[in-house]
Amino acid sequence: MSLIVADGLTKTYTKGAVSVQALRDLTFTIDRASFVSFIGPSGSGKTTLLNLIGALDRPTTGRLLVSDTDVGTLDRRAAAAFRGHTIGFIFQEFALLEAVGVADQRDKYPDQLSGGQKQRIAVARALVTNPQLVLADEPTANLDHANAALVMRTMRRMRDALKTTFVFSTHDPRVMAEAEIVFRLEDGRLVSRDVTGVAA
């Protein structure tokens, strides 16, 4: 059963007389408990798409259903409530939580933690409300190979245990290699969908 359904999704930003079409006629579905990556060069629309899925912004045209809710129709208050109940975000700021193998670090301040520890805490923070969906924008940015692998294993373990859907945007081949489905964006268009064969 699909958790995310996009149908003819577009997003256009206008500043003065200049219009930029960030997303162009995207149509796709993402099933529940999936491990999915959106890839593409800078400016391809990855972050814009995550913002729409996360009800942080509205599409210009088209329809976007997340957990059977048309997020493009939500006002600010309803969108905030929807995010709070349905979606977790992995951001770059961190708050300490005793989870995902970092309980021994509970007495440290965030700036005393390694990048890998901070990202694992970010995963825990995203999962604290047991959301149906976690959105992660470049989750392994600035991590070395070992820490990137550890963060990806942590997210996969949480997906397996909680049946949470994880959707990433990334340039990182290490994240692409872990994804079960890889969508490629170019110039705001969805140009390919590949099933990687990674075990669910």
HELIX and SHEET records of a PDB file:
HELIX    1   1 LYS A   46  ILE A   53  1                                   8    
HELIX    2   2 VAL A   71  THR A   73  5                                   3    
HELIX    3   3 ARG A   76  THR A   86  1                                  11    
HELIX    4   4 ALA A  103  GLN A  105  5                                   3    
HELIX    5   5 PRO A  110  GLN A  112  5                                   3    
HELIX    6   6 GLY A  115  LEU A  127  1                                  13    
HELIX    7   7 HIS A  145  LEU A  162  1                                  18    
HELIX    8   8 PRO A  173  GLU A  178  1                                   6    
SHEET    1   A 4 VAL A  18  ASP A  31  0                                        
SHEET    2   A 4 SER A   2  LYS A  15 -1                                        
SHEET    3   A 4 THR A  61  VAL A  66 -1                                        
SHEET    4   A 4 THR A  69  ASP A  70 -1                                        
SHEET    1   B 6 ILE A  87  ILE A  90  0                                        
SHEET    2   B 6 LEU A 133  ASP A 137  1                                        
SHEET    3   B 6 THR A 165  THR A 170  1                                        
SHEET    4   B 6 PHE A  35  ILE A  39  1                                        
SHEET    5   B 6 ILE A 181  GLU A 186  1                                        
SHEET    6   B 6 ARG A 189  VAL A 195 -1                                        
END                                                                             
